[in-house]
Amino acid sequence: MENLEALAAKRFKSIRDTHSLTQKQFAESLGIKNNVADIERGRTKITGYTIAMLTKRYGINPLWLYGMSAVKEISALNIDVSPKLVTVDTEENENMVLVDVKASAGYPSNIQEPHWYQELPAFNFPLPQFRNASFRGFQIQGDSMFPAFKPKEWVIAKAVDNLRDVSDHKIHVVVLKDSVLIKKVVLDKNDPSNIQLISLNTLYPPIDIATSEIQEIWEVNSKLSFDIYSSEESASIHDLQLAIQRLGHEVQALRKT
């Protein structure tokens, strides 16, 4: 196995070559003395200050420098997966939009279309667990997440702003360019250009997804089920609307007591 210091020296030189800089120019850009040649020959170790400047000036991932990551640039870890559009009610409170199975088919292509969102049910959920963040409801389609989630049940999910904020091995709603999937997300710390989506139903194989295909990610934190007494029952959009309205009335009544 190649010595880590030797590898770092080789990659240090490759950064300079990529930017077509002389050793003097490279040293000046990093704010260090003229010891670039010694670093590249392995005679001098790279200092912490130099590593910090490599990150600041060129976006270099320090772990990549020493062969501990396949990701060369920090920017590869910084991917915006926040909501592309939110709606508000007449009092400027953010709504919780509900996306049923039928709407899921059009969600990726209409993700930034305000008029399309107007066709979807939206509520202000009056519970403290759903404050100070963006939440959205998605209906389960199929049995890939069985037994934890059954077809036609609903998950309530909290928006994730950046890929680096995704909670590894937790269940998320992943909005791709052509579909909406509800899966357990497994991150590859060494290669954030890809993530793996895992179904809870072992009959379904894992799916490898390029992060460039992701539009939004929502972390699932609760679900709504309507089959407490019968596994044959399922939740329609009307059922969900009535349930949320009843809950809202109950909460308002409690506040007045």
ABEGO torsion letter per residue (X at the ends): XBBAAAAAAAAAAAAAAAAGBBAAAAAAAAGBBBAAAAAAAGABBBBAAAAAAAAAAAGBBAAAAAGABABABAAAABBBABBABBBBBAAGBBBBBBBBAAAAAAAAAAAABAAAAAABBBBBBBBAAABGBBBBBBBBBEAAAOAABBBGBBBBBBBBABAAABBBGBBBBBBBAABBBBBBBBBBAABAABBBBBBABAABBBBBBBAAABABBBBBABBBBAAAABAABBBBAAAAAAAAAAAAAAAAAAAAX
